[in-house]
Amino acid sequence: MRKFYSLLGLCKRANKVAGGEVAAEEAIRGKKACLVIVAGDASANTKKNFITLHRFMKFRFWNWEQRQI
């Protein structure tokens, strides 16, 4: 898990991460997004919007559900 966060941090420093719903949608529509990670606690409407975009724009989609142990 730590390695994932390290790689995500490197991508953010290289300005290769779009954070937020609006920025992510702009990256998807501009065909700059290759992977979209949606938080597990995101609203149902937000998840539905990204799933709909996923069907039409064909990018990788990951619903991130982090569980506490």
N, CA, C and O of each residue as an XYZ file, in Angstrom:
276
protein
N       0.824     -1.183      0.000
C       0.000      0.000      0.000
C       0.874      1.256      0.000
O       0.560      2.244     -0.663
N       1.951      1.202      0.738
C       2.831      2.365      0.825
C       3.457      2.685     -0.536
O       3.638      3.851     -0.888
N       3.784      1.639     -1.290
C       4.376      1.838     -2.609
C       3.386      2.548     -3.549
O       3.771      3.408     -4.340
N       2.110      2.169     -3.443
C       1.077      2.812     -4.253
C       1.010      4.305     -3.953
O       0.970      5.123     -4.872
N       0.996      4.661     -2.668
C       0.933      6.070     -2.296
C       2.196      6.819     -2.732
O       2.122      7.990     -3.104
N       3.337      6.161     -2.689
C       4.578      6.794     -3.147
C       4.516      7.091     -4.639
O       4.896      8.178     -5.076
N       4.041      6.133     -5.414
C       3.921      6.345     -6.861
C       2.891      7.416     -7.186
O       3.082      8.208     -8.109
N       1.804      7.442     -6.434
C       0.790      8.471     -6.640
C       1.349      9.852     -6.327
O       1.047     10.821     -7.024
N       2.154      9.943     -5.291
C       2.793     11.204     -4.944
C       3.761     11.679     -6.023
O       3.819     12.870     -6.327
N       4.521     10.747     -6.601
C       5.426     11.103     -7.694
C       4.658     11.619     -8.911
O       5.066     12.587     -9.553
N       3.561     10.970     -9.210
C       2.737     11.415    -10.343
C       2.177     12.802    -10.088
O       2.109     13.624    -11.002
N       1.779     13.066     -8.859
C       1.245     14.389     -8.523
C       2.320     15.459     -8.661
O       2.042     16.551     -9.157
N       3.527     15.165     -8.234
C       4.622     16.131     -8.356
C       4.971     16.400     -9.809
O       5.452     17.482    -10.145
N       4.730     15.422    -10.671
C       5.003     15.587    -12.104
C       3.803     16.184    -12.849
O       3.799     16.245    -14.078
N       2.802     16.616    -12.107
C       1.574     17.194    -12.677
C       0.859     16.240    -13.623
O       0.343     16.650    -14.662
N       0.833     14.971    -13.255
C       0.140     13.965    -14.056
C      -1.116     13.459    -13.362
O      -1.696     12.459    -13.784
N      -1.547     14.149    -12.289
C      -2.733     13.759    -11.535
C      -3.735     14.903    -11.585
O      -3.394     16.053    -11.307
N      -4.969     14.580    -11.941
C      -6.051     15.558    -11.898
C      -6.885     15.249    -10.666
O      -7.524     14.199    -10.598
N      -6.888     16.142     -9.700
C      -7.616     15.921     -8.460
C      -8.944     16.637     -8.467
O      -9.015     17.817     -8.810
N      -9.993     15.940     -8.093
C     -11.323     16.532     -8.050
C     -12.180     16.083     -9.215
O     -11.684     15.659    -10.258
N     -13.476     16.189     -9.007
C     -14.421     15.693    -10.006
C     -14.353     16.473    -11.312
O     -14.332     15.877    -12.389
N     -14.318     17.788    -11.230
C     -14.325     18.615    -12.438
C     -13.033     18.440    -13.232
O     -13.064     18.294    -14.454
N     -11.903     18.455    -12.536
C     -10.612     18.288    -13.219
C     -10.511     16.906    -13.862
O      -9.959     16.762    -14.953
N     -11.042     15.899    -13.187
C     -11.006     14.543    -13.743
C     -11.888     14.444    -14.984
O     -11.499     13.825    -15.975
N     -13.072     15.051    -14.933
C     -13.948     15.023    -16.104
C     -13.326     15.753    -17.290
O     -13.464     15.309    -18.430
N     -12.641     16.868    -17.034
C     -11.966     17.583    -18.116
C     -10.851     16.743    -18.726
O     -10.670     16.740    -19.943
N     -10.102     16.028    -17.886
C      -9.029     15.162    -18.385
C      -9.604     14.008    -19.200
O      -9.022     13.602    -20.207
N     -10.744     13.483    -18.764
C     -11.377     12.379    -19.500
C     -11.858     12.863    -20.855
O     -11.592     12.235    -21.880
N     -12.565     13.978    -20.856
C     -13.106     14.499    -22.119
C     -12.000     14.965    -23.064
O     -12.167     14.928    -24.283
N     -10.871     15.402    -22.504
C      -9.726     15.800    -23.319
C      -8.853     14.629    -23.721
O      -7.811     14.814    -24.351
N      -9.274     13.422    -23.360
C      -8.566     12.170    -23.658
C      -7.142     12.167    -23.099
O      -6.226     11.629    -23.721
N      -6.963     12.767    -21.927
C      -5.673     12.765    -21.246
C      -5.650     11.786    -20.088
O      -4.583     11.514    -19.538
N      -6.801     11.251    -19.704
C      -6.895     10.339    -18.559
C      -6.736      8.900    -19.023
O      -7.344      8.483    -20.009
N      -5.918      8.150    -18.307
C      -5.802      6.723    -18.614
C      -6.331      5.873    -17.460
O      -6.658      4.702    -17.658
N      -6.419      6.445    -16.259
C      -6.949      5.738    -15.100
C      -7.676      6.732    -14.218
O      -7.154      7.807    -13.922
N      -8.878      6.375    -13.799
C      -9.651      7.204    -12.882
C      -9.907      6.385    -11.630
O     -10.446      5.281    -11.700
N      -9.517      6.929    -10.483
C      -9.738      6.279     -9.196
C     -10.792      7.094     -8.457
O     -10.601      8.282     -8.199
N     -11.897      6.450     -8.122
C     -12.986      7.110     -7.407
C     -13.010      6.578     -5.982
O     -12.973      5.367     -5.762
N     -13.071      7.483     -5.022
C     -13.080      7.099     -3.609
C     -14.339      6.314     -3.276
O     -15.404      6.554     -3.845
N     -14.206      5.390     -2.364
C     -15.340      4.579     -1.946
C     -16.419      5.379     -1.258
O     -17.585      4.986     -1.285
N     -16.062      6.502     -0.634
C     -17.056      7.317      0.053
C     -17.622      8.426     -0.828
O     -18.305      9.321     -0.332
N     -17.348      8.376     -2.112
C     -17.921      9.350     -3.045
C     -19.421      9.111     -3.153
O     -19.900      8.003     -2.912
N     -20.148     10.144     -3.512
C     -21.604     10.016     -3.606
C     -21.992      9.076     -4.745
O     -21.225      8.850     -5.681
N     -23.183      8.545     -4.638
C     -23.685      7.632     -5.663
C     -23.793      8.334     -7.011
O     -23.555      7.722     -8.052
N     -24.148      9.605     -6.996
C     -24.268     10.371     -8.233
C     -22.909     10.538     -8.913
O     -22.809     10.423    -10.135
N     -21.864     10.810     -8.129
C     -20.510     10.948     -8.679
C     -20.053      9.634     -9.305
O     -19.518      9.623    -10.414
N     -20.263      8.533     -8.598
C     -19.883      7.223     -9.142
C     -20.640      6.947    -10.437
O     -20.064      6.453    -11.406
N     -21.945      7.271    -10.448
C     -22.763      7.047    -11.641
C     -22.252      7.861    -12.821
O     -22.210      7.362    -13.946
N     -21.860      9.114    -12.575
C     -21.344      9.962    -13.649
C     -20.070      9.387    -14.244
O     -19.913      9.372    -15.464
N     -19.149      8.909    -13.395
C     -17.907      8.350    -13.905
C     -18.128      7.012    -14.607
O     -17.440      6.707    -15.581
N     -19.065      6.223    -14.130
C     -19.368      4.955    -14.799
C     -19.950      5.229    -16.187
O     -19.620      4.536    -17.149
N     -20.818      6.242    -16.287
C     -21.381      6.614    -17.587
C     -20.287      7.095    -18.535
O     -20.254      6.694    -19.699
N     -19.390      7.953    -18.043
C     -18.262      8.400    -18.869
C     -17.381      7.230    -19.280
O     -16.877      7.187    -20.402
N     -17.197      6.275    -18.363
C     -16.366      5.095    -18.634
C     -16.930      4.287    -19.802
O     -16.172      3.779    -20.628
N     -18.232      4.168    -19.872
C     -18.857      3.397    -20.957
C     -18.616      4.023    -22.322
O     -18.459      3.313    -23.316
N     -18.586      5.356    -22.372
C     -18.451      6.032    -23.657
C     -17.009      6.370    -24.024
O     -16.651      6.334    -25.201
N     -16.180      6.695    -23.040
C     -14.835      7.182    -23.332
C     -13.748      6.107    -23.241
O     -12.629      6.331    -23.702
N     -14.049      4.966    -22.665
C     -13.130      3.815    -22.618
C     -11.793      4.125    -21.936
O     -10.745      4.115    -22.581
N     -11.837      4.392    -20.658
C     -10.638      4.556    -19.847
C     -10.714      3.555    -18.701
O     -11.766      2.959    -18.468
N      -9.624      3.367    -17.994
C      -9.612      2.451    -16.855
C     -10.269      3.119    -15.660
O     -10.028      4.292    -15.375
N     -11.094      2.364    -14.975
C     -11.878      2.890    -13.867
C     -11.667      2.008    -12.647
O     -11.742      0.783    -12.742
N     -11.404      2.623    -11.505
C     -11.165      1.872    -10.279
C     -11.935      2.527     -9.153
O     -11.742      3.708     -8.862
N     -12.817      1.751     -8.511
C     -13.574      2.230     -7.365
C     -12.782      1.846     -6.110
O     -12.697      0.669     -5.759
N     -12.211      2.838     -5.445
C     -11.307      2.614     -4.324
C     -12.081      2.482     -3.024
O     -12.632      3.462     -2.521
N     -12.124      1.274     -2.481
C     -12.767      1.002     -1.201
C     -11.692      0.586     -0.209
O     -11.223     -0.552     -0.243
N     -11.300      1.497      0.671
C     -10.288      1.175      1.660
C     -10.982      0.731      2.934
O     -11.864      1.417      3.450
N     -10.577     -0.414      3.428
C     -11.211     -0.975      4.631
C     -10.233     -0.942      5.787
O      -9.046     -1.226      5.631
N     -10.751     -0.594      6.935
C      -9.940     -0.582      8.152
C      -9.916     -1.981      8.754
O     -10.949     -2.642      8.862
N      -8.719     -2.423      9.146
C      -8.578     -3.758      9.763
C      -8.239     -3.591     11.224
O      -8.075     -4.581     11.936
